Amino acid sequence: MKIEVAQHCGFCSGVKNAVQLAKNSLEKQKNIAVLGDLVHNKVVMDELKDNGLVFVDSLDKVGNMPLLLRAHGTDVNLIYAAKEMGLNIIDATCPLVREIHKHARELEEEGRQVIVIGDRGHDEVIGIVSRLHDPYIIESPDGVDSSKLKQRTGVVIQSTQRIENVQNILPLLLTKSCDCRIINTICEPTRRNQTEILSLAKNNDCVIVIGDPTSANSNRLFEVSRSLNEHTYMVASKEEINPIWFNDCTSLGITAGASTPGKLIEEIVAYINFSNGDNKK
């Protein structure tokens, strides 16, 4: 069985920077607090936890520890509260997410109602809308029909959104307002990875997406590939791999989400190679 690993997969620059910032900070501080996952990957978070990262569910439990802000952004009201409490804040927000915050505010300053295309409950979307006065979240084309939008609007997009979903939403939005300014804030790693997965899915018998089930971008890759290749599987570890998947498989494509560490990708590729006795393409 031939194995083709996507040219670009695993940690994006934003995740890599956030994880490195956490590691560097833990070398100086015994413990650092974080509200929720720094990045959406259990393997990464467990390693950081072993090195002193402490998960808390409220600011009251931070105590004297520095507070690490997550890569995908934080509700601005929480940041204000943390500053009022005098907490030492370490900001690991992805620079590309900060750009979305900037664009969204610019659109609002132009007098536009800001529409956010994204998953309503995702931390990144929560962070974006917390910085706006009258935002409107649209998750799918169905959400456009029931929307009550102003005639002057602006659009930003969750950085890890599925491109096809956005392409289906935008034409409908244009029928709802007469003056709509769109800023494509899907990040470059997402656009690149979703383009590469098209080739993997079409040119291989099977596809494996390596990623944590809580990772939005990993799930997007899985959705795109599965829509083209029914023999697409998503795993978070080598233990989740079922050898039956490869019974009639002569070529396997492998990719990974932007929060998947390189060592996990290497481990899974080595495991499959060893199990099948083949060499990587």
C-alpha positions as CSV (number, residue, x, y, z in Angstrom):
1,M,0.0,0.0,0.0
2,K,1.4,3.4,-1.0
3,I,1.1,6.2,1.5
4,E,0.9,9.8,0.5
5,V,1.2,12.4,3.3
6,A,-0.1,15.9,2.6
7,Q,2.7,18.4,1.9
8,H,1.2,20.7,4.5
9,C,-0.4,19.2,7.6
10,G,-0.1,19.5,11.3
11,F,0.6,22.6,13.4
12,C,-0.1,26.0,11.7
13,S,2.0,28.9,12.7
14,G,-0.6,30.2,15.1
15,V,-0.8,27.0,17.0
16,K,2.9,26.5,16.9
17,N,3.5,29.9,18.4
18,A,0.9,29.4,21.1
19,V,2.3,26.1,22.2
20,Q,5.9,27.5,22.2
21,L,4.8,30.5,24.2
22,A,3.2,28.2,26.8
23,K,6.4,26.1,27.0
24,N,8.6,29.1,27.3
25,S,6.4,30.7,30.0
26,L,6.3,27.4,32.0
27,E,10.1,27.4,32.1
28,K,9.9,30.7,34.0
29,Q,6.7,30.0,36.0
30,K,5.9,26.9,37.9
31,N,2.2,27.0,37.0
32,I,0.2,29.0,34.4
33,A,-3.6,29.0,34.3
34,V,-5.7,28.7,31.1
35,L,-9.5,28.9,30.7
36,G,-10.3,25.9,28.4
37,D,-8.0,24.4,25.9
38,L,-5.0,26.5,24.6
39,V,-5.4,24.5,21.4
40,H,-7.9,21.8,20.4
41,N,-5.8,18.7,20.8
42,K,-5.7,16.5,23.9
43,V,-2.2,15.1,23.3
44,V,-0.8,18.7,23.3
45,M,-2.9,19.8,26.2
46,D,-1.9,16.7,28.3
47,E,1.8,17.4,27.7
48,L,1.4,21.0,28.8
49,K,-0.6,20.0,31.8
50,D,2.2,17.7,32.9
51,N,4.6,20.6,32.6
52,G,2.5,22.9,34.8
53,L,-0.4,24.3,32.8
54,V,-3.5,24.4,35.1
55,F,-7.0,24.3,33.7
56,V,-9.5,26.5,35.5
57,D,-13.2,27.2,34.9
58,S,-13.3,30.7,36.2
59,L,-11.1,33.7,36.8
60,D,-11.7,33.4,40.6
61,K,-9.6,30.2,40.5
62,V,-6.6,31.7,38.7
63,G,-5.1,33.0,42.0
64,N,-1.5,34.2,41.6
65,M,-0.8,32.3,38.4
66,P,-0.4,34.1,35.1
67,L,-3.4,33.7,32.8
68,L,-2.7,32.3,29.3
69,L,-5.1,33.4,26.6
70,R,-5.9,30.7,24.0
71,A,-4.8,30.6,20.4
72,H,-8.4,30.9,19.0
73,G,-9.3,34.0,20.9
74,T,-11.0,35.0,24.1
75,D,-14.2,36.8,25.0
76,V,-13.1,40.4,25.4
77,N,-15.3,40.8,28.5
78,L,-13.3,38.1,30.2
79,I,-10.1,39.9,29.3
80,Y,-11.5,43.1,30.8
81,A,-12.4,41.3,33.9
82,A,-9.0,39.7,34.2
83,K,-7.3,43.1,33.9
84,E,-9.5,44.6,36.5
85,M,-8.5,41.8,38.8
86,G,-4.8,42.7,38.2
87,L,-4.0,39.3,36.6
88,N,-0.8,38.8,34.6
89,I,-2.0,38.0,31.1
90,I,0.0,36.1,28.5
91,D,-1.6,36.5,25.1
92,A,-1.3,33.4,22.9
93,T,-4.0,34.6,20.5
94,C,-3.2,33.7,16.9
95,P,-2.2,36.8,15.0
96,L,-4.6,35.9,12.2
97,V,-7.4,35.8,14.7
98,R,-6.4,39.2,16.0
99,E,-6.6,40.4,12.3
100,I,-10.2,39.2,12.2
101,H,-11.0,41.2,15.4
102,K,-9.5,44.3,13.7
103,H,-11.4,43.8,10.4
104,A,-14.7,43.3,12.3
105,R,-14.2,46.5,14.2
106,E,-13.3,48.4,11.1
107,L,-16.5,47.2,9.4
108,E,-18.6,48.3,12.4
109,E,-16.8,51.7,12.4
110,E,-18.0,52.1,8.8
111,G,-21.5,51.9,10.1
112,R,-22.1,48.3,8.9
113,Q,-23.8,45.5,10.7
114,V,-21.1,42.8,11.0
115,I,-22.0,39.3,9.9
116,V,-19.8,36.5,11.2
117,I,-19.9,33.3,9.1
118,G,-19.0,30.6,11.6
119,D,-20.0,28.1,14.3
120,R,-22.0,29.9,16.9
121,G,-20.5,28.0,19.9
122,H,-16.9,28.0,18.7
123,D,-14.4,30.0,20.9
124,E,-13.1,32.0,18.0
125,V,-16.6,33.2,17.0
126,I,-17.5,34.0,20.6
127,G,-14.3,36.1,20.8
128,I,-15.2,37.9,17.6
129,V,-18.8,38.8,18.4
130,S,-17.9,39.9,21.9
131,R,-16.0,42.8,20.4
132,L,-19.0,44.1,18.4
133,H,-22.2,45.9,19.2
134,D,-24.7,44.3,16.8
135,P,-23.2,41.2,15.2
136,Y,-25.1,38.5,13.4
137,I,-23.9,34.9,13.2
138,I,-24.7,32.7,10.2
139,E,-23.7,29.1,10.3
140,S,-25.2,27.7,7.1
141,P,-27.2,28.8,4.0
142,D,-30.4,27.9,5.9
143,G,-29.5,30.7,8.4
144,V,-29.7,33.3,5.7
145,D,-33.4,32.9,4.9
146,S,-34.5,33.6,8.5
147,S,-32.0,36.5,9.0
148,K,-33.1,40.0,9.6
149,L,-30.2,42.0,8.3
150,K,-29.6,45.7,7.8
151,Q,-29.0,47.1,4.3
152,R,-25.4,48.1,5.1
153,T,-23.4,45.0,6.2
154,G,-19.9,43.6,6.4
155,V,-18.8,40.0,6.5
156,V,-15.9,38.3,8.3
157,I,-15.4,34.5,8.4
158,Q,-14.3,32.1,11.1
159,S,-10.7,31.3,10.1
160,T,-11.3,27.5,9.9
161,Q,-14.6,27.6,8.0
162,R,-15.2,25.1,5.2
163,I,-14.8,27.0,2.0
164,E,-17.7,25.4,0.3
165,N,-20.0,26.4,3.1
166,V,-18.9,30.0,2.7
167,Q,-19.3,29.9,-1.0
168,N,-22.9,28.7,-0.6
169,I,-23.7,31.5,2.0
170,L,-22.3,34.6,0.3
171,P,-24.5,34.7,-2.8
172,L,-27.6,34.5,-0.5
173,L,-26.3,37.3,1.7
174,L,-26.0,39.6,-1.3
175,T,-29.7,39.4,-1.8
176,K,-30.3,40.6,1.8
177,S,-28.5,43.9,1.7
178,C,-27.7,46.5,-0.9
179,D,-24.3,47.4,0.5
180,C,-22.2,44.4,1.6
181,R,-18.5,44.5,2.1
182,I,-16.9,41.0,2.4
183,I,-13.4,40.4,3.9
184,N,-12.2,36.8,3.4
185,T,-10.7,35.9,6.8
186,I,-10.3,32.2,6.2
187,C,-6.7,31.7,7.1
188,E,-4.1,30.6,4.6
189,P,-3.4,27.2,6.3
190,T,-7.1,26.4,6.1
191,R,-7.4,27.4,2.4
192,R,-4.2,25.4,1.6
193,N,-5.1,22.3,3.6
194,Q,-8.7,22.2,2.2
195,T,-7.3,22.5,-1.3
196,E,-4.8,19.7,-0.7
197,I,-7.4,17.4,0.8
198,L,-9.3,17.5,-2.5
199,S,-6.4,15.9,-4.3
200,L,-5.8,13.3,-1.5
201,A,-9.4,12.2,-1.6
202,K,-9.6,11.9,-5.4
203,N,-6.3,10.2,-5.9
204,N,-6.3,7.6,-3.1
205,D,-8.4,4.6,-2.2
206,C,-8.6,5.7,1.5
207,V,-7.9,8.8,3.5
208,I,-7.0,9.3,7.1
209,V,-7.4,12.7,8.8
210,I,-5.4,12.9,12.0
211,G,-7.0,15.3,14.5
212,D,-8.8,15.8,17.8
213,P,-12.6,15.5,17.7
214,T,-12.8,19.0,19.2
215,S,-10.7,20.5,16.4
216,A,-12.8,22.5,14.0
217,N,-10.3,22.5,11.2
218,S,-9.7,18.7,11.5
219,N,-13.4,18.1,11.2
220,R,-13.6,20.4,8.2
221,L,-10.9,18.3,6.5
222,F,-12.8,15.2,7.3
223,E,-16.0,16.6,5.9
224,V,-14.4,17.7,2.7
225,S,-12.7,14.4,2.1
226,R,-15.7,12.3,3.1
227,S,-17.8,14.1,0.6
228,L,-15.5,12.9,-2.2
229,N,-14.3,9.6,-0.8
230,E,-16.5,7.5,1.4
231,H,-13.4,5.6,2.7
232,T,-12.3,8.6,4.8
233,Y,-11.6,8.1,8.5
234,M,-10.7,10.5,11.3
235,V,-8.4,9.4,14.2
236,A,-6.9,11.0,17.2
237,S,-4.3,8.3,17.8
238,K,-3.0,5.1,16.3
239,E,-5.2,3.0,18.7
240,E,-8.2,4.2,16.8
241,I,-7.0,2.8,13.4
242,N,-9.0,-0.2,12.2
243,P,-6.8,-2.5,10.0
244,I,-10.0,-3.5,8.1
245,W,-10.0,-0.1,6.5
246,F,-7.0,-1.1,4.4
247,N,-8.2,-4.5,3.2
248,D,-8.8,-3.3,-0.4
249,C,-6.7,-0.2,-0.2
250,T,-3.7,0.1,-2.5
251,S,-3.1,3.8,-1.8
252,L,-3.7,5.8,1.4
253,G,-3.7,9.6,1.8
254,I,-2.9,11.1,5.2
255,T,-3.4,14.6,6.4
256,A,-3.8,16.3,9.8
257,G,-5.5,19.3,11.3
258,A,-3.7,22.5,12.3
259,S,-3.6,21.6,15.9
260,T,-2.1,18.1,15.4
261,P,1.5,17.8,16.5
262,G,4.1,16.6,14.1
263,K,5.3,13.8,16.3
264,L,1.7,12.3,16.4
265,I,1.6,12.4,12.6
266,E,5.0,10.7,12.4
267,E,3.9,8.1,14.9
268,I,0.7,7.2,13.0
269,V,2.5,7.1,9.6
270,A,5.2,4.8,11.1
271,Y,2.6,2.6,12.7
272,I,0.7,2.1,9.4
273,N,3.9,1.5,7.5
274,F,5.0,-1.1,10.0
275,S,1.6,-2.8,10.0
276,N,1.5,-3.0,6.2
277,G,5.2,-3.5,5.5
278,D,5.2,-0.8,2.9
279,N,7.3,2.3,2.3
280,K,6.0,5.8,2.2
281,K,5.5,7.2,-1.3
